[in-house]
Structures are given as structure tokens and as C-alpha cells.
Amino acid sequence: MAIQELTVPTPGPRTPSKPRRLRRDTVTAWLYLAPAGILLAAVLIYPIYQIVLISFFDYGQAQATGAAPLEFIGLGNYRELLSDSQFWIVLANTFVFGGVCVIGGLVVGTALAVLATRVRAVPRMLLFLAALGAWATPAMAGSYVWLFLFDADFGIVNEALSGLGFRSMDGHSWTFGTLSAFGLVAAEVIWCSFPFVMVTMYAGIKAIPEEVLEAAALDGASTWRSARSVILPMLRPLLLIATIQSIIWDFKVFTQIYVMTNGGGVAGRNLVLNVYAYQKAFAGQEYGLGSAIGVLMTLLLLSITGLYVRSQRRSTPWQ
């Protein structure tokens, strides 16, 4: 009886452990991000440092020209702002206006993204071309176009409404009233910002596997239930990105407000923080006070974004 020779398997090449692979992937990711990070640091850190520094000084036109020495006042600019009733009115305007623009952009962009997935190729192409045209229009040019459309004497909108029987719209000024002016500017901002949301959400919807939607349909889920329980959770990361971008863009709107309300509206009734900071810093030549408004606005944006990201992570079950 032959004795079968036993062979001992030789060990193959060792694969790195999971923690080591994670560390290596992390280092690789940071190396890829390093060039962009260095560029952003070079562009942003020094200006932010200068704004924060100026906000602690009584810095006006005399100090800028060297006619008077700088005077360190610490938190004096911040105390002056917080004790000014107009600042709190402008802050409330900024929150309401920015919130309407963010919600409006998300709703319009998401609705058009869903529509784009349900129409044929030619209408979808026309829809995307129109959206990209709105996206590519400069804020200055778009603001003047909207002002022309809603002009009190020659605007197409007033002519159309008057032709439909609304005679009170003859000569109606959309930029005189506080609410109508804010509404007009918000509509223009939404018109400029919804294409980003639409393209982002359209890409996310098209990336959802058909098998997932078919399984939900076989389980008896309605269209609304599939959208709420299947599609929306899978789109949450993209929705988070779109919301953060919209918050950053819409809360720091300047051009549309300044152009369409002629610098903040009648008696400053349409001021937001960016325009308010511009008026204080350049029109009023109080650069220290304007810098303090910029610092407060940056902190507010970071706080809003951080709270939103934290709430979304808590509500996502797999994170």
C-alpha cells in the first residue's frame, strides 16, 4: 500500500490588514486633496485673517489713508452691531429671504429633475438647455432682465396681467413694496440656482437601480410610498450636498438684492446682511463695522451648515 505524500501548503502573499488599508487609503485621499487645500488656504486664510483683525479696530477712511492712527477697540464693533435694532431687522430679513430661496430652489429643481426622468429625449434636452441657460446667465445680466420683465411702465408681466383683466396692475411697481421686492428677487435667485439642484438630483435618480424600484412595486408600494421610502433615502447624500450649496449661495446673495432694489430698497427695507455690510463698509466708510458684519455672517453660515449636516447624519440609519 503506497503512502501518500503529505504536502504542506505554502503561505501566499500576505494582504495588509483592514486598519492598515484604511490608513493607506486615508493618506492617499489627503495627498489627492492637498493641492486644492493649499490653493484654498492661500486664497481664503489671509483675507479671513485680515477681516477678523480689522473688525477689532476703529477703522475708517482716515485710518485707511493714514491720516489717523489705528485704535484698537476690541469687541466694540460687535457691541455696536448687537445694540443696533436695524441689525436685527436685517438679520431676520436675511434668514427669511435665504430660507425661501433655499426651499424654493430645492423644490423647483427636484420637481424638474423628476419631470426630466419621465419625458422623452427631445423635451428633456430642451429642458436641460433652458436650465443651463439660466445657470450660465451672470447675476448682473439676469437681474436687469427680470427688472425689465417686471418694469412698471414697459414690463411684459404687467401688460399680460392687465390684459387678463387685472387692471390694478397697470403701472404697478414690483420693487416699491417690501414683500413684493423680496419676492421678485427671490424668484430671480431661484431661477438662477435651481439648475444645479435639477442636474444633481437627476443624476441621483438615474443612478438608482431599476431592480430596487421593481421590487418596491412588486411589494405593493405606491408611487408616493416608493418615492418616500426608497428614492428619497437613496438621494439623501445628494440632497445634503445640494442643500449646503444652496444655503451658502442664497444666504450671501448680494448682486440681485443690490441691483433689483437699488441698493436695499426704499429706506433700506430690503437689506440683507451682505448689502448691509457693503453700506456700512463702503458707503459709510466704517470698514471695521463692515468687517464685523462679515465675520458674524461667516459664523452664522458655518453654524447653519453644521447643524444641518449633523441633523441629516442623525436621521440617516446607516451612518
C-alpha positions in Angstrom: 0.0 0.0 0.0 1.6 3.2 -1.1 1.9 6.0 1.4 0.5 9.3 0.0 2.9 12.1 0.5 1.6 14.9 2.5 2.2 18.4 1.1 2.1 21.4 3.3 0.6 24.4 1.5 3.0 27.3 1.3 1.6 30.6 2.5 0.7 33.1 -0.2 1.5 36.8 -0.2 0.1 38.4 2.9 -2.6 41.0 2.3 -2.5 44.1 4.5 -4.8 44.2 7.4 -8.0 46.3 7.2 -6.8 49.1 9.5 -3.6 49.4 7.5 -5.5 49.6 4.3 -7.8 52.2 5.7 -4.8 54.3 6.9 -3.2 53.9 3.5 -6.4 55.0 1.7 -6.7 57.9 4.1 -3.2 59.1 3.3 -3.8 58.7 -0.4 -7.0 60.7 -0.2 -5.3 63.5 1.7 -2.5 63.6 -0.9 -5.0 64.0 -3.7 -6.8 66.8 -1.8 -3.6 68.6 -0.8 -3.2 70.7 -3.9 -6.8 72.0 -3.8 -6.4 72.5 0.0 -3.2 74.5 -0.4 -4.8 76.7 -3.0 -7.9 77.3 -0.9 -5.8 78.1 2.1 -3.7 80.6 0.1 -6.8 82.3 -1.2 -9.0 82.3 1.9 -7.0 82.2 5.1 -5.2 85.6 4.7 -8.4 87.6 3.7 -10.3 86.0 6.6 -7.5 86.8 8.9 -7.5 90.5 7.7 -11.3 90.8 8.1 -11.2 89.4 11.6 -8.3 91.7 12.5 -9.9 94.8 11.1 -13.1 94.1 13.0 -11.3 94.7 16.3 -10.2 98.3 15.2 -11.9 101.6 14.7 -11.0 101.5 11.0 -12.5 104.3 8.8 -11.4 106.3 5.8 -9.0 108.4 7.9 -7.2 105.2 9.1 -7.2 103.7 5.6 -5.5 106.8 4.2 -3.1 107.1 7.1 -4.5 110.4 8.2 -5.3 109.0 11.7 -3.8 106.2 13.8 -5.5 102.9 14.3 -7.3 102.5 17.5 -7.9 99.0 19.0 -11.4 98.8 20.4 -11.7 95.0 20.9 -15.3 93.9 20.7 -16.6 97.5 20.3 -17.8 97.0 16.7 -19.7 93.8 17.7 -21.3 95.5 20.7 -22.4 98.4 18.4 -23.9 95.9 16.0 -25.7 93.9 18.6 -27.2 97.0 20.2 -28.4 98.3 16.8 -32.1 97.5 16.1 -31.6 97.7 12.4 -29.0 94.9 12.5 -31.6 92.5 14.0 -34.2 93.5 11.3 -31.6 92.9 8.6 -30.7 89.6 10.2 -34.3 88.5 10.2 -34.7 89.5 6.6 -31.6 87.5 5.7 -32.9 84.4 7.4 -36.4 84.6 5.8 -35.2 85.5 2.4 -32.4 82.9 2.4 -34.8 80.2 3.6 -37.3 81.0 0.9 -34.6 80.8 -1.8 -33.2 77.6 -0.5 -36.5 75.8 -0.2 -37.8 77.2 -3.5 -34.6 76.1 -5.3 -34.7 72.6 -3.9 -38.4 72.2 -4.7 -38.3 73.5 -8.2 -35.0 71.7 -9.0 -36.2 68.4 -7.6 -39.6 68.6 -9.4 -38.0 69.3 -12.7 -35.5 66.5 -12.2 -38.4 64.1 -11.7 -40.0 65.5 -14.8 -36.9 65.0 -16.8 -36.9 61.3 -16.0 -40.4 60.9 -17.3 -40.3 62.8 -20.6 -38.7 61.8 -23.9 -35.3 62.7 -25.1 -36.1 65.8 -27.1 -38.2 67.6 -24.4 -35.6 66.5 -21.8 -32.8 68.0 -23.9 -34.7 71.3 -24.3 -35.4 71.4 -20.5 -31.7 71.0 -19.7 -30.7 73.6 -22.3 -33.1 76.1 -20.8 -31.9 75.3 -17.2 -28.2 75.6 -18.2 -29.0 78.9 -19.9 -30.4 80.2 -16.6 -27.4 78.8 -14.8 -24.9 80.4 -17.2 -26.6 83.9 -17.1 -24.5 86.3 -15.0 -26.2 87.6 -11.9 -26.0 91.2 -13.1 -27.5 90.5 -16.5 -30.2 88.2 -15.0 -31.2 90.9 -12.5 -31.6 93.5 -15.3 -33.6 91.1 -17.4 -36.0 90.5 -14.5 -36.3 94.2 -13.8 -37.2 94.7 -17.5 -39.8 91.9 -17.4 -41.5 93.4 -14.3 -41.0 97.1 -15.2 -43.9 99.3 -14.0 -44.4 101.0 -17.4 -43.0 98.7 -20.1 -42.8 95.3 -18.3 -44.3 92.3 -20.1 -45.7 90.8 -16.9 -47.8 93.9 -16.1 -49.0 94.0 -19.7 -50.1 90.4 -19.5 -51.8 90.7 -16.2 -53.6 93.8 -17.3 -54.7 92.0 -20.5 -56.2 89.2 -18.4 -58.4 91.6 -16.5 -56.2 92.7 -13.6 -56.4 96.5 -14.3 -54.8 97.3 -11.0 -51.5 96.0 -12.4 -51.3 99.0 -14.8 -48.2 100.9 -13.6 -47.7 98.6 -10.6 -44.2 98.8 -9.1 -42.9 95.4 -8.0 -39.9 96.9 -6.3 -41.6 99.5 -4.2 -43.2 97.3 -1.6 -41.1 95.3 0.8 -42.7 91.9 0.3 -43.1 92.3 -3.5 -39.5 93.4 -3.9 -38.2 90.5 -1.8 -40.5 88.1 -3.7 -39.2 89.4 -7.1 -35.6 89.0 -6.0 -36.2 85.6 -4.5 -37.8 84.4 -7.8 -34.7 85.6 -9.7 -32.4 83.8 -7.3 -34.4 80.6 -7.5 -34.4 80.9 -11.3 -30.5 81.1 -11.2 -30.0 78.4 -8.7 -32.5 75.6 -9.5 -30.4 74.2 -12.4 -27.7 72.9 -10.0 -30.3 71.1 -7.9 -32.0 69.7 -11.0 -28.9 68.3 -12.6 -27.7 66.8 -9.3 -31.0 65.2 -8.4 -31.5 63.9 -12.0 -28.1 62.2 -11.8 -29.0 60.6 -8.5 -32.4 59.4 -9.7 -30.9 57.8 -12.8 -28.3 56.1 -10.7 -30.9 54.2 -8.6 -31.1 50.6 -9.8 -34.2 49.6 -11.6 -34.4 46.4 -9.6 -34.9 48.3 -6.4 -37.9 50.2 -7.8 -39.3 47.0 -9.4 -39.0 45.2 -6.0 -40.8 48.0 -4.3 -43.6 47.9 -6.9 -43.9 44.1 -6.5 -44.3 44.6 -2.8 -47.3 46.8 -3.5 -45.7 50.1 -2.7 -47.5 53.1 -4.4 -45.6 55.8 -6.3 -45.7 58.1 -3.3 -44.5 55.3 -0.9 -41.7 54.4 -3.3 -40.6 58.0 -3.5 -40.7 58.5 0.3 -39.3 55.2 1.5 -37.0 54.2 -1.4 -35.9 57.0 -3.6 -35.6 59.8 -1.1 -33.3 57.8 1.4 -31.1 56.9 -1.5 -30.9 60.5 -2.7 -30.2 61.9 0.8 -26.4 62.3 0.3 -27.0 64.3 -2.9 -29.8 66.3 -1.3 -27.4 67.2 1.6 -24.9 68.5 -0.9 -27.5 70.5 -2.8 -28.9 72.0 0.4 -25.5 73.0 1.8 -24.5 74.6 -1.5 -27.9 76.4 -1.7 -27.5 77.7 1.9 -24.0 79.1 1.2 -25.1 80.7 -2.1 -28.5 82.1 -1.1 -27.6 83.4 2.3 -24.9 85.6 0.8 -26.8 87.0 -2.1 -25.6 90.5 -2.9 -25.8 91.3 -6.6 -29.5 90.6 -7.1 -30.6 92.5 -4.0 -28.4 95.5 -4.7 -29.3 95.8 -8.4 -33.0 95.0 -8.2 -33.8 97.1 -5.1 -31.4 99.9 -6.0 -29.1 99.3 -3.0 -31.5 97.9 -0.5 -35.0 99.2 -1.3 -36.9 102.3 -0.1 -35.5 103.4 3.3 -33.4 100.2 3.5 -36.5 97.9 3.8 -34.9 95.2 1.6 -31.5 95.0 3.2 -29.8 91.6 3.8 -26.5 91.2 5.7 -24.3 91.3 2.6 -25.8 94.6 1.4 -25.8 96.0 4.9 -22.1 95.2 5.3 -21.4 96.9 2.0 -23.3 100.0 3.0 -21.5 100.2 6.4 -18.1 99.5 5.0 -18.0 101.5 1.7 -20.9 103.9 1.7 -20.5 104.7 5.3 -16.7 104.2 5.3 -16.8 102.2 8.5 -14.6 99.3 7.5 -14.2 97.9 11.0 -18.0 97.7 11.4 -18.4 96.2 7.9 -15.7 93.6 8.7 -17.6 92.7 11.9 -20.8 92.0 9.9 -18.8 89.8 7.6 -17.3 87.8 10.5 -20.8 87.4 12.0 -22.2 86.2 8.7 -19.5 83.7 8.2 -20.1 82.3 11.7 -23.8 82.1 11.0 -23.3 80.2 7.7 -20.9 77.8 9.4 -23.4 77.2 12.2 -26.4 76.6 9.9 -24.4 74.3 7.7 -23.0 72.4 10.7 -26.4 71.9 12.3 -28.0 70.7 9.1 -25.2 68.2 8.4 -25.5 66.9 12.0 -29.2 66.5 11.8 -29.0 64.7 8.5 -26.4 62.3 9.8 -28.5 61.5 12.9 -31.6 60.8 10.7 -29.7 58.5 8.3 -29.8 55.0 9.8 -26.6 53.6 8.1 -24.4 56.4 9.4 
